[in-house]
Amino acid sequence: MAAPASTLAKASRSASRRATEDPAWVRFSLIGIALTFASVFLLLPLANVLVQAFSKGIRPVFEALSHPDTQSAIRLTLAAAAISVPVNLVFGLAASWAIAKFDFRGKSFLITLIDLPFSISPVVSGLMFVLLFGSKGLYGSFLEQHDIKIIFALPGIVLATVFVTFPFVARELIPIMQAAGVEQEQAALTLGANGWQTFWHVTLPSVKWGLLYGVILCNARAMGEFGAVSIVSGHITGVTDTIPLRVEKLYNEYNGQAAFAVASLLALLAIATLGLKTFLEWKIERDQASALKADPDPAPKP
């Protein structure tokens, strides 16, 4: 007499678990190595920044953060992020939708362009904009004639930040949209919805958490970018210094206490970003688990 299908399925799952389970010493060794590296290279430096910043009390921290030049750096950093993140949000949505939903000539080339900032040094990207928009650059004379200032001003900082953060939103959305397929959009179009209604009510809700995840990563990189911004900003104190540039300038001036105080602001922003990222990951996993419970994959009947 043949064994019931449920019994065979349980036996198969049990055998699969036994085949893929590693010995306890392997698991603990790998976990220990990962925690050691994370502690030495991530947690320890971060904790040291906060300890050094508050080593003389909280008053020096407030004095450093309330300095006019630091306030200017904070405003410039927030302004650059507030412009570059929405730009990359629009591009990321458009590019990921085109790549995931359509087949067209040049698709592979577009994907390569999206990944380009990952392979180019931020310093090189900053130099590219200087060669284009600097006083001796390709468009330098035209810009001077029309009194348009890009390099050593906010537009240049925004351009450099947009370039460096270019891939983050698109790279988060492309695999999500590819996994979702086109069936839902086709069904909505069949029922009479137009393109905008399909995008707003079908496509966007299905990728909302991935979109937020990409925006968070993009914003974190935008506020912490140093190399490209350093080249195009000119390091003008109180005018074109962002928070990372302000930290470097204070440190080079042997004002370590103030440098660590301003750096602690970036560290706290990084911790807040990590917390929000962790929350979104938990939210995504919970929504996926809820979806599986609501619509489980039916097992084949014997």
N, C-alpha and C positions, 0 to 999 in steps of 0.2 A: 504494500500500500504506500502511495507517494506521500511524502510529508506535506503539510499545509504550506501554502505560499508564504504566509506570515512568518512561520518558523524558519523557512529557508532565507527570507529576507533578513531576519534578526541574526541568523548565523553568519550571513555574508557580511553584515555590518560589523559584527564582533570580530570576524577574521580580518577585516580591513583595518580596524583599529589596532589590533595586535601587530599587524604587519607594518604599520606606520609609526607606532610608538617607539620612541628612543629610550635607551636605559636612563635611569634617574641621574647618573653622574654626568651624562652628556647634556641633559636639559639644564641641570644646575650649573655646569661649567659654562655653557653658552650664555645663560642669564647673567652669571657673574661677570663674564667678560664684557657683555653689553653694558651692564650697570657701572662697571669700573671705568670704561671709556667715557660713558655719559657723565659720570661724576667728575673725572679729571679734566675733560676737555670742554664740558658745557656748564655743569652746575658750579664747580669750584671757581672758574673765572667770573661767572655772573654774581655769585655770592661775594667774591672779593671786591667787585665794583661797588656793591651796596654797602659793604663794611667800610671801605675807604671813604665813601661819600659821607657817611654818618659818623665817622670816627671822632669828629670834634663837635658832635651835636647836630641838631636840626637847623640851628640858626644859620650857619655858613651855607647850608644847602639852599635855604630860602633866599639868602643874599645873592648867591650865584645865579639862581633861577630868575630872580627879579631884576637882574642887571639889564639895562636897556639893550645891549648888544645880544644878550641871550634871548630876550623877549622878541627881538627882531628875527633871530634865527628860528625860533619856534613858529612865529607867524609865517615866515617864508617856507618852512618845511610843510606846514599844514596847507598852505596855498598850493604848493607844488603837488602834494598828494591829492588835494581836492580837485585839481584839474586833470592830472594824469590818470587817476583811477577810473573816473567816468569815461574818459577816452578809450582806455583799454577794455572797459566793460562793454561799450558799444562794439568795438572791433572784435572782441572775443566772442560775443553773441553772433555777430554776422559771420565771422570766419568759421566758427564751429558748426553753425547751421548749414552753411554752404558745403563744408567738407563732409559732414555726416549725412546730409540728406540728398546731395546731388552728386552726379558724376560729370566732370567737365575736364577739358584739356587744361593742363597746368595745375592740377590738384596737388600732385606730389611736390611741385615747385613751391606752392603756397605753404604747404606743411614745412618744407625746408626753411622758408623765410621766417615762419613763426619761431622756429628753433634757433635762428641765427644769433639772437642776443645771448643765448646760453654758451655759444662757442667763441664769442668775441669778448676780449677783456673790456671792462667798463672804461678804462683809461683810453683805449683805442676808440671806443664809441664817442667819448667826449672829444677826442681829437678830430674825428670825422666832422662833427658839427662846427668846430673851430675852422676847419679847412673850407667849409661851405659858407658859414655866415660871419666869420671873423673879418676884421678890417682888411686883411690881405687875402681873404678867401674868395671863392668863386662868385658869390653874390655880395661881397663886401662893399664894392663901390656903389652898387644899386641901393643897398640899404642905407649907406651914408648919405646919398643924394636925397633920399626920401625920409631921412631922420628916423629910421627904424632901428632900434637897438635890440639885438637878440642875444649875442654873446655878452657875458658879464651883466646879465639882467635876468628877470624872471622867465621870459620866453625860452632862453637857452637852457635854463635849469629844468623847465617843464619838458622840453624836447628830449634832453638827456634822460630824464626820469621815465618818460613814456617809452623810449627805446629799451631801456634796461628792464622795465616791467612788462614789456610787450607780450611775452608768451604765457603769463601766469593764468589769466582768465581763460584764454582759448584752450590751453593744454588741460585744464580741469574739465572743460565742457565737452571737448571732442569725444573722448571715450564714453561719456555718459549718453550723449546724443546718439552715438553709433550703437550702443547697447539697446537704447529705446526703440530703434528702428523707425520706420515711417508709417506703420499701420494705423496708429492713432490719428496722425495728421490726415491720412487718406480717408479715414472714416469721417472725420470732421468735415472735410471738403465735400465728400459725397452727400452729407446731410445738409449742405447748403452754406456752410461757414466760408467766409472769405479768408484771404491769407493772414490779415492782421488778427482776426478773431481766432484763427487756428493757432497762431503763435502765442497770443495772450492767454488763451484759455486751455490750450492743450500742451504746447511745447514748453512754455515757460514754467508752469507748475511742475512738470516732470524733471526739470533740471535746477530747481530753485536752490536746493542745498549745495549742489556742486558750484552753482554760480556764486553764492555767498562765500563758499570756501575759497574760490579763486580770487574774489575781491579782497578777502582778508589777507591772503598771501601777497597780493599785489600791493595793497596798502602798506603792509609791513616792510616790503622791499623798497617802496617809494620813500618812506620816511627814513630808512636806514642807509640809503644809497650814498656812497662816498666818492668812488673813483671817477665816474663820468661827470658828476656834479662839480667835483673839485676842478676839473679842467675848464669847464664852461663858465664857472662862477667868477673866477678872478680873485676869490678870497677877500672881497671888500668887506671889512668889518662893519657890522651894523646895516649892511645893504644886501650883500649876496651870500652871506654865510648861512648855511643850514645848520641843523643841530649837530650832525657828525663833523662838519667843518669847524664849528665852534668848539667842540671837544678837542679836536686836533690843535687848534690855535692856542687854547688855554694850556694844553699840555706842553706845547713847544715854548710857551712863555714861562714855564716852570711854575705854573699855578695849578699844581696837582689837585688840591682840594676842590677848586671850582670845576676842574675838568672832570673829576669823578662825580661831582654833584650833577653836572649836566648829563654825563654818561648814564647816571642812575635813572634819569628821565627816560632815556632810550631803553634801558633795561626793563623798567616798569612797563613801558609800552610793549616790549617784546613778551613779557609775562602775560599781559592782558590779551595780546594776540594769541598766544599759546592757549590760554584758557578758553577763549572764544572758539578757536579751532577745535579743541577737545570737545567742547559742548556740541559743535556742529557734527563732529564724527559720531558722538553718542546719539544725537538726534537722527542722523541718517540711518544708523544701525537699528534704532528703535522703530523707525518708520518702515524699514525693510522687513523687520520681524513681524510687525503688525500686518503688512501686506501679505506675507506668506501665510499668516494665520487666517486672514480673511479669505484668501484664494489659494489654498494649498494645491500642489501638483498632485492630482489623483494617481494613486498607485494602480498599476494594472491588476485587474482581477484574474484569479487563476481559472 
